[in-house]
Amino acid sequence: MNDRQLVSAFLDGDEPAFECLVQKYFSMVYSAAARQVNDRGLAEEIAQSVFILFARKARRLSPNVLLTGWLLRTTRFVARDALKQMNRRQKREHHAAEWNALSQDTDPTW
């Protein structure tokens, strides 16, 4: 089966068709994510998120869309968002550590 047939079968409720798509493209999506985030665990989460998004949005995809292109573009967007979240978390943790260090340096007589 080609990609269009697999997507069509998935939309008709054929779960093995979705499994086939995941098996066919997971390594490509994972590799793209790993190159962008340099973290294997995060890359796996990103790849899973991409396929969850695909499952939710498959019905709205144009029949002319190239699935590989959609998957790679979505991987880029999900990876970018994951990096933003990671950077925000690191900044908050750094700020909290600085705040904690300042609060421990105060003289108890105050």
C-alpha positions, -999 to +999 in steps of 0.1 A: +000+000+000+012+035-007+009+064+018-024+077+005-040+043+008-026+038+043-039+072+054-073+065+038-074+031+055-065+048+089-092+074+084-117+045+078-107+031+112-080+006+102-055+008+131-029-015+115-027+011+087-016+037+112+009+012+128+023+006+093+028+044+088+044+047+122+068+018+114+076+032+080+084+068+092+092+067+129+130+064+123+130+093+099+110+115+123+131+104+152+164+111+133+152+146+123+142+154+159+175+140+173+195+162+149+176+193+161+176+187+198+207+166+204+189+146+231+177+110+224+150+110+250+136+143+239+138+132+203+117+101+211+091+123+228+090+146+198+086+117+174+057+104+195+041+139+196+044+142+158+025+109+153-001+120+178-006+152+159-008+133+127-035+110+141-055+141+152-051+161+120-050+134+094-086+140+084-079+177+076-048+170+055-051+177+018-051+145-003-022+160-023+000+165+008+033+146+008+033+127+040+071+128+044+071+166+040+043+170+065+060+148+090+094+165+087+079+200+089+058+191+119+089+175+135+107+208+130+079+228+147+075+203+176+113+203+181+114+241+181+086+243+207+103+216+228+136+236+228+118+268+237+101+250+267+135+236+278+152+270+276+124+286+296+126+259+322+163+263+325+160+301+329+134+297+356+155+271+374+186+294+371+165+323+385+152+302+413+187+290+422+199+326+423+169+337+444+176+308+468+213+317+471+204+353+479+178+343+505+204+321+522+231+349+523+210+373+544+220+379+579+196+361+604+195+392+626+176+411+600 
